[in-house]
Amino acid sequence: MIITFTDSAVRKLAPYLEEDAIKLKFLHDTEGCGCVVSGVPALQLVVEPSQHDSEGEGRPLPFLYERRHEVFYEPSMRIDYDAARDTFSLKSDNQIYTTSMRFMTAP
């Protein structure tokens, strides 16, 4: 999985990632969805990777993700940040996954 982070997304995320122990995870969030197919993309800060986490190819930010959720996403995507709306978006060349991606900051 490849995720390119725009300059605005990097500016927003970088302060959270200054501490080496904090990692960024691209999450397929199924909390309260009832089914893994109904999950939504999210970003989460974590201290330690879980046993299921793999490293994705982040440009320029490294990130973790669970390979079992790859099926729900395209191999190459972009994460942007809209400062006016204070929200992240996830897009690919073929579709917009979300324009209001959740960002969970408490590791």
C-alpha positions as CSV (number, residue, x, y, z in Angstrom):
1,M,0.0,0.0,0.0
2,I,1.3,3.4,-1.0
3,I,0.0,6.6,0.5
4,T,1.2,10.0,-0.6
5,F,0.7,12.8,2.0
6,T,0.2,16.3,0.6
7,D,2.3,19.2,2.0
8,S,-0.7,20.4,4.0
9,A,-1.2,16.9,5.5
10,V,2.4,16.7,6.4
11,R,2.3,20.1,8.1
12,K,-0.7,19.0,10.2
13,L,0.7,15.5,11.1
14,A,4.4,16.3,11.6
15,P,4.1,17.8,15.1
16,Y,2.4,14.7,16.4
17,L,5.2,12.5,15.0
18,E,8.1,14.4,16.4
19,E,8.4,11.9,19.3
20,D,10.1,8.7,18.0
21,A,7.8,6.4,19.9
22,I,4.7,7.7,18.2
23,K,3.7,6.0,14.9
24,L,1.0,6.9,12.4
25,K,-1.5,4.1,11.5
26,F,-3.8,4.1,8.6
27,L,-6.8,2.3,10.1
28,H,-9.9,0.6,8.6
29,D,-12.1,1.6,11.5
30,T,-15.0,-0.8,12.1
31,E,-15.9,0.5,15.6
32,G,-19.7,0.5,15.8
33,C,-20.1,-0.5,12.2
34,G,-21.3,-4.0,12.8
35,C,-19.3,-5.5,9.9
36,V,-15.8,-5.2,8.6
37,V,-17.2,-4.3,5.1
38,S,-18.8,-1.2,6.6
39,G,-15.6,0.1,8.0
40,V,-14.3,3.6,7.3
41,P,-10.7,4.9,6.8
42,A,-9.1,6.7,9.7
43,L,-5.7,7.9,11.0
44,Q,-4.6,6.9,14.4
45,L,-1.5,7.6,16.5
46,V,-0.1,4.5,18.2
47,V,2.8,3.8,20.5
48,E,3.5,0.3,19.4
49,P,2.5,-1.6,16.3
50,S,0.1,-4.5,16.8
51,Q,1.0,-8.0,15.8
52,H,-1.0,-7.5,12.6
53,D,0.6,-4.2,11.5
54,S,2.8,-3.9,8.5
55,E,4.7,-0.9,7.2
56,G,3.2,0.9,4.2
57,E,5.1,3.0,1.7
58,G,4.4,6.5,2.9
59,R,5.5,9.5,0.9
60,P,7.0,11.3,2.8
61,L,5.5,10.0,6.1
62,P,5.9,6.4,7.2
63,F,2.7,4.6,8.3
64,L,1.4,1.3,9.6
65,Y,-1.6,-0.6,8.4
66,E,-3.2,-4.0,8.6
67,R,-2.7,-6.0,5.4
68,R,-6.0,-7.8,5.8
69,H,-7.8,-4.5,5.1
70,E,-5.9,-3.8,1.8
71,V,-8.8,-5.4,-0.1
72,F,-11.0,-2.3,0.7
73,Y,-8.5,0.2,-0.8
74,E,-6.5,0.9,-4.0
75,P,-2.8,0.2,-4.0
76,S,-2.0,3.9,-4.3
77,M,-3.8,6.8,-2.6
78,R,-3.4,10.4,-1.3
79,I,-4.2,11.9,2.0
80,D,-4.8,15.7,2.1
81,Y,-5.6,18.1,4.9
82,D,-8.1,21.0,4.5
83,A,-7.2,23.6,7.1
84,A,-10.4,25.6,6.6
85,R,-12.5,22.5,7.5
86,D,-9.9,21.0,9.8
87,T,-10.3,17.6,8.2
88,F,-8.3,15.0,6.3
89,S,-9.4,13.5,3.0
90,L,-8.5,10.2,1.3
91,K,-8.6,10.0,-2.5
92,S,-7.2,7.9,-5.3
93,D,-7.0,8.5,-9.0
94,N,-10.3,6.7,-9.3
95,Q,-12.4,7.8,-6.4
96,I,-12.9,9.8,-3.2
97,Y,-13.0,7.6,-0.2
98,T,-13.8,10.3,2.3
99,T,-13.5,14.1,2.7
100,S,-13.8,13.9,6.5
101,M,-11.4,11.2,7.7
102,R,-11.2,10.8,11.4
103,F,-7.9,11.5,13.2
104,M,-7.4,9.8,16.6
105,T,-4.6,11.5,18.5
106,A,-4.6,9.7,21.8
107,P,-2.2,6.8,21.6
